[in-house]
Amino acid sequence: MTTDSTNAINALDHFSAEIHDGIVTVVLDQTDRKMNVIGDGFTESFATLTDSFVNDAAAKGMILTSGKPTFIVGADIDQLAKMTTAEQAFDLVEALKSSLRQLETSGKPVVAAITGTALGGGLEVALACHYRIAIDAPTTKLGLPEVKLGLLPGGGGTQRLPRLVGIQKALELMTQGTELRPQDAKDIGLIDATATDQADMLAQATQWINDNPKVQQPWDKKGFKIPGGDPKHPKVAQVFSIAPAMANQKSHGNYPAITHILSSVFEGCMVDIDNGLKIESRYFVACALSDVSRNMINTLWTQLNSIKKGQSRPDGFEKTKVSKVGILGAGMMGAGIAYVSAKVGIEVVLLDRAIESADKGKDYSVKILDKAISRGRSTNEKKQALLDLITTTVSYADLEGCDLIIEAVFEDVDIKAECTRQAEAVIPETAVYASNTSTLPITELAKASKRPNQFIGLHFFSPVDKMPLVEIIVGADTDDDTLARGFDYVSQIGKTPIVVNDSRGFYTSRVFGTYVSEGIAMLSEGVHPRSIEVAGIKSGMPMPPLALQDEVSLSLSLHVMTQTKLALEKEGKEFVAHPAMPVVEKMVNALGREGRKAAKGFYEYPEKGEKFLWPELTNLYPTKAEQPAAEDLVDRLLYVQANETAKCYEENVVRSVADANIGSIFGWGFAPNQGGTLQFINSIGVEKFVARSQELAKKYGERFAPAQILVAMAAKGEAFTDA
């Protein structure tokens, strides 16, 4: 059966509709995309859909659903990135909100039948429906994560969500970008029901519409009050009195979207829903046109998608999948690699010198899985299936049949060489051999291989199961086929691959080292250690430099410095010691303070209670009476990383701007609000960056002197781009 409304909807791109007993079921299925998004043409089509339904006397209710395993995953960020004026941004969100408002005030019941993930604008569409049902599946996520791109929910989320679940809970979800599972969403009232499958969901939706022929949103009913109180309520007023301070304590002013979300909710919830929606649109504009949002969208959306689509993968090679991987070394890194490989169905051989060590490595997977089971995110059957894929051994003979080997043993050239020789004696001629080294040149390690063209670096980050990045290192002899296969494996295990050329420290370790080393250099200059740590947090880094150095271990850093010195001297090159080196040597060799693993480093780690800066630091390195400006400290920490990245780009260590930016954020947590190390330079302006670098070089040392590529770019008015 058809009506005027279903005919109109069926004429739209990507929408289809049918009517039974007065209930119109509308299916959104954007055939040109893997997932439905709110992008070009969506708003116009949705307006037509809404008009047709509202004005069709034969249509008594609507079920809005998706033809894909997901519902709507959000707005098309590419569309947002193209906006240049406040008017464009304002009109974009107001147009959709007008249709949503028309739909929810029609008096006809509308149900959002959520087939899977609904995020951002997708959830906002659902919030404008009168009833929400979601399929209860492990892959379903519901949330408003716009803050992660420097934005706020602009489709009504900052107004409907607090009116639905209360202001405090809404603020938590939006300022943290939290994504909820269906049952958790139901528990707080974000959705009304869960379903086992599509048929169950549509049956529930139909029943609810028949049971509720006349409807109003709660906030449109006379006498409506926000659950838990409006902003004037004493308990809610208390939330707003401390929320800005708490937000600033976490963000240090680096994420204006958090403040704009707070303001939008506070002001919008003091007025009626229609005025609240307009208030939200104005704050959305402030976010959308901010430098922070531009930086984050450029890197964490545009460039990240380019990487995921294979920008750095060689052309001309068919995609491959690893079926069996051999992992040499069952320490923390090897154990983590074993888990993420088995998780996607890859057979794993986990080898160590003692079977007890190998078994301990496998137990790492047991702990992760037991935790998931305790939280209802896995089952004993799934746990056993994964563990059955991991075989522990001490025999290299068990590596037979592996199509990939990942060596994850101690950072020593001779030890790694012996592993290479023993593994290559039994693995197929076609197998790829990879080293999970963080600093040792791949070309040097490949000398122990019979087939250096099939030797590559796969640098994982700890903890492997949580860190999203893998740095792929191409040696002098690594061929494109091997690179393509390495890239495919990293994608297969759900990690983000960046590709770099061989160099001591490669890209991530080399640049990361400048951050912690600069903090240590400040200490040696007489900067108060607390000021150093505060500067690290204010810079937008996830952890301050001295604390971070403790985490990675001072003894490991000293080992790397020493090995670098020996290697350079062996090559006849000059080794210039960083000002941090004498401090690290003293801390490790003279004082035995190796970092967190030894429970003593720059910090003290009491058995009970929180860590604190070692008081003796100010005696070892007396604090100068005249302290540098806080701006200088923050700039030193950021500029030294960005300048070193520019040198890596100049030396062709990093192959693309996207790899440099994503590698810096995902690899060691470079300030996400800056959009990565090279985007930081772009955002400041290359000319201004060069001028400030020269100032810092005069005051603090030649290491701040701008890379030659930057000087040349500044003269030409250029910026970093992969275009």
N, C-alpha and C positions, 0 to 999 in steps of 0.2 A: 504494500500500500504506500502511496505517496501523497504528499500535501504540498501546498505552496512553499512551506518552510523546508521540507526535505528536498524538493526540487532545487531551491535556491542554494542549499548547502552542498548538494551533490555537484553543482556547477562550479564550486570553488576548488582551487588547487589544494590537494593534500587533505581535504575533509570529505567524509562521506556520511550519509545519514539514512536511517530507515525508521519508520514509525509503526508501533504495534499498540493497539488499545490506547492511543493518545500519548504514548511515551516515545519521545524522539531519542534514539541512541545515535550520538555523534561520535565518529571515530576520526582521530587525527593520526595521519600516517604520511609523514614527509618522505616520499619515495626516493628523493635525491640525497637523503641523509641517513646515517646509521641511527641517529636519535632525533626526536622532535625537539626543536628549539623555537623560541620566540624571536623571529628575525624578519627579514624583508618580506613584506606581503602578509605576515601573520596578523598584524593588528587590523589591517583593512578587511581581511577575510573574517576575522573574529567579529568585527562590527556588523558585517552582513549576516553572519550566522545568528548573532544576538537579535538583530532587528527582525529577521525572518521568524525566529522562534517566538519572540514576545508577541508579535502581531498575528500569529497563526492561531485562530480560535480552536482548531482541531488538536493543537498541541497542548497537553495538560501538564507535561513535565519533561525533563531532559536528563539523560545520562551522558556525561562527557567522559570519554575514555580514549585509549590509544591503541593503535594497531601494532605497536612495538612492545618488546619486553619491558621498556621503560615508559614513563608517562610523558612528562616534558622536563628536560634536564636543565632548563634555564633560558636566559636570553642569549641571543647571538652576540657574543662579545666583539666579534669583528665589526658589527654594526655600530656598537658603542665607540669603538676605537676611531671610527671615521668622523665622529662628531667634533665640531670646532667651535660652536657657539652655545651659549646658555639657552637660547630659544629652541635650538634643535633638541637638546637634552630634555628640556621641559616638555615640549610638545610630544616627544617620543613616549614618555611615561604617562602623560595625561590622556593621550588618545586611547591607550589600552584600558586605563582605569575608568574611562567613561563607559566603555562597553561592559566592563565587569560590574560597574555600579548599576547599569541598566538591567543586567541579568539578575543581580541579587535583589533588586527592588520590583521585579516583575510580578511578584505574588505567586509565580509558578515554581514548584520545587525543582531544584537542579542538584544533581548528585555528581560528584567527582569520583569516578571509578578508576583508581590509581593502579595501573598494571605493574608498576615497578618504581624506580627512582623518580622522585619529584623534587627538584632543587630550585632555589632562587625563584625566578619568574614562574616556573612550572608549579611550585607550591603556592605561589600567590594567586594563580588562576584557581587552584583548588580551594584556597581560603575564601574566595568569593562565591563558591558554591555553598548550598545550604547544608550539605551532608557529604562526608568524605569517608570512602572505604578504600583500603589498600590491601593488596595481596601480601600476605605475611610470608615473605621469602628472604633468605639471608642476604640477597643482593639488593633488596629494596632499602633506599635511604631517603629520608625526608629532612629538609632543612633550608635555611636561608644563609648560604655561605658567602654572600657578596663581599663581606668585609675582607675576605682573603685576596680580593683584587682591588682593595681600596675603595669599594663602593658600599652603598646601603641598599636594602630592598626598595625598589622604586615602583613596584606594582601594587602597593597597598599593604605590604608586609609589616611595616612599622606601625600601622594603625589597626589592622585586623588581628594580627597575632596577639598583642597585649589585651585586646578586647575579648579574645578567646581564652587565653591561658593565664592571663594576669601579667602585670608589668614586669615584675622581677624575673619570672621565668623567660619571658619574651626577650628581655635585655640579655640574659645569659646566652640564649640561643643565637641571637643576632650579633652580639659583639664578639663572640667566640667562633661563630660560623659552624656551630655544632650540627652534625648530621645524625639523625635518630633512626633507630630500627622501628618497624611498624608498631610493635607492642609498646615500646617506650613512648612513641608518639601518641598512642591511644591512652596510655596511662595519664598523660598530662592534658588530654583533651584536644590535642592538635588534629587528630582524626577521630571519627566516631566509631568505626568498626574495622575489623580485619576479615579477610576472606582467604580460603584455601587455594582458590584458583579463579580463572576468569568467569567460568559458569556460575560459581557460588557468588562471586562479587556482583554480577549482573542481576542475579536472582534477588539478592539483598537490596540492590538499588531499586529494582522494580517494586519490591514490596514496600520500601520506605516511601516512595513517591505515591503509591496507592493509599498508604496510611496517612499521608500528610499532603492533602490536595491544596491547602492554602498555607503558605509559609512566609516568615519574615526572618531576617538575620537578627540575632540577639540585640545588636547595637542599633537596630531600627525600631525596636519595640519601645513603647512609652515607659519611662522609668528605668531604662537600662542602666546598670552600674557595672563598671569594670571589675572582674573577679579580683578580690584582694584590695580593691580601692583604686581611686584615681590619684594623680600626682599630689593632690592636696591631703590625702589620707595620711595620718601620722606615720604609719609603718612604711608607706611608699615614699613619703617625703624624706624619710630617713635613708632610703635606698638612694634617692637622687642626691642627697647631701654628701654621700661618701663615694658614689659611683664614679664621678669624674676624677677624684683623687686616686681611686683604685685603678681606673683605666690608665691614667697618666703614669702610675707606678709601674705598670706593665709595658706601656707603649712609649713612654717618655716623649710624647708629642709627635712621634714618628708616623702615627696612623690617624689622621684627622677624621676618617670615616667613623671611628668609634665614638668620638665626641658628637659628630653629626647624628648618629643613631640615637644617642642619649637625648639630644635636643629635639629631634623629630618626635620621639615617643613622648617626652615631657610636654612639649607644646601641643602636639596633636591630640593627646589624650585629655587635654583641658577643654577641648571644644568638641563639636559634633563630628561625625565621621567624614562628612563632605569637606569641611574645612581642614580636618586633619590630613586628608589625602592631598590637599593642595600644599599644606606645610611640608609634607613628605617630599613632594616633587621639587620644592625649592632646595631642600637639603640634598636631594639626589643630584641636582645640578652642581652644587658645590663640590660634591665628591667626584662626579664624573669628569669635571674639568680640572681637577687638582693634579699637580705634578706627581704625587704619590700614585694615584690611580693610573695615570699615563705610564709611569715606570713599570708598575706591576702588570698591567694589561699587556704592554709591549713584550715583556719577558715571560711572565707566568702563563700567558695565553698564546700570543702570536708565535713567539720563538719556541716555546715548549711544544706547541703543536707541529711546528716545522721539524723539530727533532724527532718527535714520535712518528711522523710520516716518512722518516728515513732520509732527511736532508743530508746527513753525514754518511749514509750507507753508499758504497760504490754501486754504480749502475751495471746492469748486464748479468747479474747473478740471481738465480732462482732462490727464493726464500727456503731456508732449511730449519729443521727442528732437531734438537739434541734428544736422543733416546736414552743414552747411558753416559753418565759423567763420572770420572774418577777424581776424587779430591785428596790431595796429598797434604796431610797435616790436619788433625782434628781439634785444634785449639779453637778459640772463640770465633775466629774468622772462618776456618774450615767448617766448623759445626754449623755456623749460620748459613754458609753457602749450601751445605747439604740440605738444610731445612727448606730454603726457598726453591731449591731444585726439585726436591721430592714433592713439594706442595703443588707443583704444576704437572706432576705425573712422570717426572724423569727418574729413571733408575739410577741410584747413587751407590758408588763404592767409596767408603770413607776409610782411608788408610792412615795408620800412624805406626810409630816404632814399637809401641806396646799395645796389646789388645785392650788393656784397661783404659788407655788414653783414647783409643778409637771409640770404645763403648761410652766413655764419658761425653765424647762429642755427640754421639747419637742421643744421649740423655738430654741434650740441649733442646732437641725437638720435642722430647717427652714433656718437658717443663712448659714449653710454649703451648702445646696441645692441651695439656691438663688445665692450663689457665683459660684457654678458649672454651673448654667444656664447662668449667665452673661458671662461666659467664653466659652459657647457653648459645655459644657461637660455633660449637662443633659437637661431634658425638664420638663415642668410643669406637664405633665402626670406622668413621673417617680417620680417627687417630691411628688405628691399627693398620688401615690401608696405606697411610703415609709411611709409618714406621717399617712396613714390609718392603718398601722401596729402598731402604737404606741398609746396605750390607757393610759391616765393619770387618776390617782385616789388617794383617801386618804383612801380607804377601803381595808383592808387585804383580805376581802372576794373575791375581784376580782382576787386574785392570784390562785384561784381554777383552776386546769387543767394545771398549769405550770410544765414543766418537769425539769426546772432549776431555782433556785433563786440565784441572785447575790446581796448581801448586800453591799452597798457602802455609809454607814453613817459615822459620825464622829468617830475618833480613840479613842473610849472609850469602855472598856469591858462591862460595865453595859448597855449602850445604845444598843450595838450590841446584847447583850443577850436578851434584851426585843424584838428586831426585830426578832430574831430567834424563840422565843416562839410564837409570834403572827403569823408568817408565817407558822410554822409547824402545827398550828392548822387547817389550811385549805388546804395546798398543798397535792398532792397525796403521798402515802407512798413510792412510787418509785422515787420521785423527788430528785435531787442532790441539796444540799444547799452549796453555796460558799460565802466566805467573801472576799471582795476586800480590804484587809488590807495590809499596807506596812510594819508594824513592829510587830503587836501583835501576839503571838504564836497561831497557829490554834488549837492545842490541848487544850489550855486554853479556847478559844472561843467555841469549840465544847462541852464543859461541859454544856452549856445551851441547847444542842440539845437532842432530844429523840432518835436520830439515828446518833451517832457520826461517824459511819462507812461511812455514806453518806455525811459527812461534809468535805469540802476541801477549800483551799485558791486559789483564782484567782486574782493575783496582777497585775492590769493594770497600765500603765504609761501615764502621761499627756503630751500633749493632746491625748486622746485615739484614735481619728480618724487618727492621724499621726504616733504615736509611734508603731513600729512593734512587740513589745515583750509582752508576758504575762508570768509571773512567776507563775507556779502551785506549791502550797505548800501542801505537804502530811502530815497530822497530825498523831499522834500516832495510832489512830483508823481508819484512812481512808483506805478503802479497795481498791483492784486493779480495781474492776469494776467501782468504783467512779472515780478513777484516769483516767481510759480509757475514760470514758464519758466526763470528764473535758478536757482531751487532744483533743478529737474529736470536742468539741465545739470551742476551741481556733483555731483549724485548719479550722473549718467551717466558722469562721468570718475572715479568711485570716491573722491571726496573727501567729507569730512564738512562739511555746510553749517551755519553759524549765521547767524541773521538779526538785524540791529541797525538802529536808526533813525539818521538822519543827525546828525552832530555833528563838530566839528573833532577829528580823531584817531580818530573813531568809538569803538570799544570797545578792540580789541586794542592798537593803537598808543598810545592814550591811557594805558592802564594799564601796558603794558610800559614806557613811558617813565618811570613813577614808580620802577621798580626800578633801572634804570641811573642815573637822576638821583640817587636816594638814596645809591647807592654813591659817586658823585662828590661829593655834598654832604658825606659823611663825610670824604673826603679833604681838602676845604677846611677842615674843622673841626680837622684835625690828627690824625685817626685813621690809624694806620699802614696803608699800602696792603695789606700782606699780611693784616692782621686783617680788612680789608674783604672780601678775596677768600675767606678761610676762612669768614667768616660767610655769604657767598653760597652756598657749597657745603653748609655745615651746614644752611642753611635748606631744602635740598632742591631748589634750582634747578639746572638742568643745567649752567650756566656762571656764574661769578662776575661781578658787575656791571661792573667795569672791563674785564675781558677781553671781555665781551659788547659793551660800548660800542665797543671797538676793531673788533669784527667788523662791526657795523652802520655804522661810520664816524662819527667825530666831526664831520666836515664836513657830512654829511647831517643829523645832529642839530642842528647850528648853523643850517643852512638852514631846518629845520622851525621851530625856535625863533624865528628872525628873521621868517619868513613869518607865524607865529602872531601875533607882536607887531604887525606891520604891519596884519594883517587886523582884529585887535581894536581898534586905534587908529582904523582907518577906520570901524569900526562904532560908534565913540564909547564903547568899553568899556575898562575899566582892564586893563592888562597887568601882572601881578605876576610878576616874574622869579624863577625857581627858584634856590636857592643854587648849583645846578650850573652855571648859565649862564655866570657869569664864568670858571669853570674851563675850560669848553669853548671859550669865546672865546679865552682865552689860549693854550690848547693848539693851536688851529687858526690863529688870526691872527698871534700873536706867535712861536709856536714851530714852526709848520708840521707839527705832529704830528697827522695826520688819521686814524690808525688802521691796521689791518692792511694795507689796500690800499696805503698809503704806506710800509709796513714800519716804521712808528714811530708810536706812540700812547702809551697808558699803559704799554704793553709795548714791548720791543725785539724785533725779529724777525731774528735773524742768518740768513745764507744757509744756514749749517750749524749744526745744533743746535736746541734747543728755545727757545721764546720765554721771556722773563723780564721782570719788572717793571722799568720804567725807573728806575735808581737815583736820578736827579735829582729824582724826585717828592718825596722827603722833604726836599730842600732848598727846593723851590718851596713846599711845604706842610709846614713843620716838624712833626714828630710831637710831640704834647703828652706831657708826663711822665706825666700821669694819663690812662690810657685807659679808655673806657667798658667796662662789663661785656659779655662776649660775648653774653649773653642779650639785651641792649639792641640790639646790632647785628643779630642774627638777627630780632628782633621788628620792628625798623624796616623791614627789607627785605620782610617778609611783610605786616605790618599796613598799610603804605602802599599796597600793591597791592590788598588786600582792601577797604580803606576807599574807594579810588577806584572799585572795582567797585560798591560799595554806592551811591556817588553816581551812577554810570552807570545803575544800576537805578532809583534815585529819579527821575532825569531822563528815564526811559523810553528811554534809548539802547539798553540791552539789554532785550529783550522777555521773556525767561524766565530762570529760575534755571539750567535745563539749558544754555542757550546761554552763560551767563556762566561756568559751571564748565568745560564742555567747551572753550570758546574759550580759557580761560586755560591749560589743560593742553596742548591741541593747537596753540595759536597761538604761545605764547612759552615754554612749558615750566614754568608755575607748578607748584611742588612736587606731583607726582602723589599722594604719600602723604597729602596734605591733602584730596584730592578736589576741588580747584578753589578759587577765591577765595571764593565765597559759602559753600561747604561748610566751608571753614576757619573762617569766622565761626560757622556752626552748631555745629561740633565743639567750639569753645571755649565757646560759649554767648554769645548776643548781649550779655547784661548784662556778662559778664566782658570781652568784647571792647571794649565802650564804656568801661569803667573803665580798662583798660590803654591804650586810645587816648588818653584824657584825661591819663594819666601821661606818655605819650610827647610829647603836645602841649606840656605844661608844660616838659619838658626840651629838646625838639628843634625845636619850631616848630608853628605853627598848622595846617600841612598834615596833621598827625596828628589834628586835632580830628574826632571821629566824625561821620559824615554824619547829617543830621537824621533820616533814615528809621531809622537804627540806634537813636538815642535813643528814638524813638517805639516801636519794636519792643521794646526792652529794658523799657520801662515796662509793656507789655502781655504780656510773656513770650512773644513770638512768635519764629518762626524762618523762614528763607527756604524756600519750597516753591512748586512749580507746581500743587499739588493744589487 
